[in-house]
Amino acid sequence: MPKWDEEKVHCQVNDDRQKKDYAVQYLTYNTRETWMSVKEYEGEFTPAATHDKPKPAACAYTYEEWKAEIFKLYPGSESRDRYTQNDLEKLIADFLSKGTPSQASFSQYHREFQKIVKWLANNGKMERSSEKEKFQCRIPLTLWVRIARRLEILYPLHHPDNPYKVEEMFNAGDWYLKGNTTAMASILLTGRQGGILPTLSPQSATAPVNAKTTDTSGADSG
């Protein structure tokens, strides 16, 4: 079955007919013709009062009713089986396997996490209250330390026994990763403009800095 981009459909329009039109907008010609031929798309055709050609009556079918009929065309793709807990765990495992994320990968993970969790909760496959713990506990520790510090600053009255909202945690992580990315880009840009990139050897990074040096060039050798 072609991918059904539910999120984009609902973000773009509210009217049932407009939702149907948007859902078929980027399909191939043959698939679009098939989906539009389902009677729940247009409604029943009735003869016009003054013309021989039929015209569509006011459609009595909602977007959800039409969508249900589309799923029937593709056995095994019913909406109730779209996501499982395994899908969520696989998403989390893939995210953790990559270590500390970039701003882009963290944002993509957040979108996918919210999409799957929302569907599971709406279909009785997951308690919505558990999403906060799942999101927090699966953030790499190196990133969570920064997120927690940011949240403490933003929400000083937040009770430590209560989990933060997913959006609050994401925004704090996004803020940190954005600043980290900007700082790194600035270092690289400065290095390119100067013709060389700054580097530190392990020895120079750990060696103590002497506040005073002794000039022995003019010392008596005898």
N, C-alpha and C positions, 0 to 999 in steps of 0.2 A: 504493500500500500504506500502511495506517495506520502511524504512527511506532512503531517497536519500541524501547522504552526499556530497553535491555540493562543500563545502569548501575544503574538503580533496582531491576530484578529481582534482580540479584546482590547488591546492598547489603541487601536486605530479608530474603532467605531462602536456605537452602542445599538443602532437600529438592526433588527434581525435581517432584513433584506440586504443592508449594506455589509453585514458580516458575511453573508453568503457570497456576495460579489467579491469581497476581499479574499475569501478563502480560495476561490478559483482563479484568482488573478494571474498567478505565476505557474499554473499547471501547464503540462503539454497540451496540445490541441485535442488529442484523442481523449485524454483523461478529463479535460474540462468539459467536453461534450457529454461524456458519460455522467459526470456529476450533475451537470445542469439538466440532464434529461430526467432525473429523479423528480417525481411530481411534487415533492415537498419543497423543491427549489422555487418554482413559479406558482404553484397552486393549480387547481383544475382549470381547464380551458372551457369557456362558455361562449356561445354565439353572441356577437355584438347585435345591438338593437337595429342598426341601420346598415350593417355590412355583412357580406357573406363570410368573411374570414373570422375565425374565432379569435378571441382575445383572452389573456389571462385574467381570471377573477382576482379580487383582492386576496392575497395569499393568507390562508388561515394557519399555515404551518410555521412554527418558530425555527430559529436557527438550530436549536438543540434537536428538534425532531428531524430536521433534514440531515444533520450530522449523524444521528443514529442510523438512518437509512443508508448513508454512505458506508458506514462501518460494516453493514450487513453484506456489502458487495465484496468484502475482503475477509473471508473466514479466518478466525484466529486473531483479528486485530481489534476486538471489541475494546471500547474505552475503559472498561473496568479492569483490564489486564495491562494497561499501558506501562505502569511502573510497579516495582516490588521493593521490598526492603533490601533485597540483594543489589538492586540498581543503586540504591543510596550508599550501601556499604562499598560497592565497587568504586563509585565516584570518590568517596572519602579515601579509600586505599590509594587510588591513583594520585590524589592530591598530596597525600603524606609522603609518597615515594619520591617526590621531587624536591623535598627539603623546603627551605625557606622560599616562598614564592615571590615572583615579581608582582608589581601592581596589576598588570594585565591578567596574569594567571589567577591571582586572588579574586579579581572581579569576575572572571569567567566561572570560577568555582562557586562563588556566592550565588550567581544567577542560576546555575544548574542545581545547586543545593536547594534553593528556594522553590524552584519549579517542581522538583521531585517531592519535596516535603509537603508542599501545598496540595499536590494531587493525592498523595497518600493520606493526608489528614482529611481531605474532603470526601474520600471514598472509604473512610473508616478503617484504614490499614495502619494508622499510626496516630498516637496522641499528639496533638499540636503542641501541647505544653513541653514535650520532650525535645523539640527542635533546638531550643536554646542550649541545653546541655550537650547535645550532639555536635552542634556547631563549635562550641567552646572547646570541648575536650579533644577535638580533632585538629585544632590549630597547632602547628609546630611550636615547641616551647620557646625557641629563640624569638619567634614573632609574638607569641602570647605575652611574654614579659613586657614588650613595648606597648602592646595593646592595653594590658592591664594598667600600666602607668598612665597612659593617655585617658583611660576611663576614670581613674581616680581623680584626675584633674578636672575632667568635664562634669563628673557627677559625685561631688564630695559627700553628699548625704545618702548615697546609695548604700543599702544594707548589704554587707558582705555575704549573707546567707541567700540572697536572692540573685539569680542569674541575670545578666544583662540581656537586653533584647538583641536579636540577631543583627538588626540594622545598626544598633549602637556599636556592637563589636566590629562589624564590617567597616563602618565609617572610621573607627579608630585605626584599624589596620590599614585601610586605604590611605589615610592621612600620613601614617608613618612611612609606608612604602613609596608614596608619592614624593615625600621629602627626601628619602634615601636615594631615589632615582635621580632627582634633581641635583643633589649634592654630587653624585657620581658623575653625572653629565658635565657639571661645572669643572670638576677635576680634570676630566678627559679633555675638555675644551681648552683649559688653561695650558695643559701639557702640549697640545697640538700647536697652539699659538706660539709657545716658547720653543718649539722644535724638539722637545723631549718630554717624556712622561716621568713624573716623579716616582722614584722607587726607593724602597728601604730593604736593606739586607737584614737577616735575622739578628746579626751582631749589632748593627747600628740601631736597631729598634729597641734592643734591651740594654745596651751599654750606657752607663751613667754619664751625665754631662758634667765636666769639670767646670766649676765657676771660675777657677784661676789656673793659669798655665805659667810655667817658668821658662823664660828665654835663656837658653844656655849657649847661644851662639857666640857670646863674647866672654864666656867663662875662661878662667886661667887654666891652661892645660898642664902647667907644671906644678 
